[in-house]
């Protein structure tokens, strides 16, 4: 029997006021992101796509200002207690 624990959600507010719900990543999502890249920035991008249920994609993340990306990485860090290096 599969055991499932509900994940936590956090609302991220961009500096222009747009809001985005980010879900706590699972170990499977973390491993999947690590399998796609060894680069910490790329891992963070893949995690953000998963955590946003696809509301963010790699292209939209690439066009974010660095300060917004760093703030998003802070959410990953809060969830994982691991600091993905932006």
C-alpha positions as CSV (number, residue, x, y, z in Angstrom):
1,X,0.0,0.0,0.0
2,X,1.4,3.4,-1.0
3,X,1.9,5.9,1.8
4,X,1.3,9.5,0.8
5,X,1.9,12.6,2.9
6,X,0.4,15.9,1.7
7,X,2.9,18.5,0.8
8,X,3.0,22.1,2.0
9,X,2.3,25.0,-0.2
10,X,3.8,28.5,-0.1
11,X,2.6,31.5,-2.0
12,X,5.4,33.4,-3.7
13,X,4.7,37.0,-4.6
14,X,6.8,38.5,-7.4
15,X,7.8,42.2,-7.0
16,X,5.1,43.2,-9.6
17,X,2.4,41.6,-7.4
18,X,1.8,38.4,-9.3
19,X,1.4,35.4,-7.0
20,X,2.6,31.8,-7.6
21,X,1.8,28.7,-5.5
22,X,4.9,26.6,-4.9
23,X,4.5,23.1,-3.5
24,X,7.0,21.4,-1.3
25,X,9.2,19.2,-3.6
26,X,9.3,15.4,-3.1
27,X,12.4,13.3,-3.0
28,X,11.5,12.0,-6.4
29,X,11.4,15.5,-7.9
30,X,14.7,16.3,-6.2
31,X,16.3,13.2,-7.7
32,X,14.8,13.9,-11.1
33,X,16.2,17.4,-11.2
34,X,19.6,16.1,-10.1
35,X,19.5,13.5,-12.9
36,X,18.8,16.2,-15.5
37,X,21.8,18.3,-14.6
38,X,24.7,18.6,-12.2
39,X,24.6,22.4,-12.3
40,X,23.0,23.9,-9.2
41,X,21.2,26.6,-11.1
42,X,19.7,24.1,-13.6
43,X,18.6,21.9,-10.7
44,X,16.9,24.8,-9.1
45,X,15.1,25.6,-12.4
46,X,13.9,22.1,-12.8
47,X,12.7,22.0,-9.2
48,X,10.8,25.3,-9.7
49,X,9.0,23.9,-12.7
50,X,7.9,20.9,-10.7
51,X,7.1,22.9,-7.6
52,X,4.8,25.3,-9.6
53,X,3.0,22.4,-11.3
54,X,4.2,23.8,-14.6
55,X,3.0,27.4,-14.0
56,X,6.7,28.2,-14.5
57,X,8.7,26.8,-17.3
58,X,12.4,26.9,-18.1
59,X,12.0,29.8,-20.6
60,X,10.1,32.0,-18.1
61,X,12.6,31.3,-15.4
62,X,15.5,32.2,-17.7
63,X,13.9,35.6,-18.3
64,X,13.4,36.4,-14.6
65,X,15.6,39.1,-13.1
66,X,18.4,37.5,-11.0
67,X,17.0,39.0,-7.8
68,X,13.6,37.3,-8.4
69,X,15.4,34.0,-9.1
70,X,17.4,34.3,-5.9
71,X,14.2,34.9,-4.0
72,X,12.6,31.8,-5.6
73,X,15.7,29.8,-4.6
74,X,15.1,31.0,-1.1
75,X,11.8,29.1,-1.1
76,X,13.5,26.0,-2.3
77,X,16.0,26.4,0.5
78,X,13.2,26.9,3.1
79,X,11.5,23.7,2.0
80,X,14.7,21.6,1.8
81,X,17.0,23.2,4.3
82,X,19.5,22.9,1.4
83,X,20.8,26.0,-0.3
84,X,20.7,25.6,-4.1
85,X,23.3,28.1,-5.3
86,X,21.8,30.7,-7.6
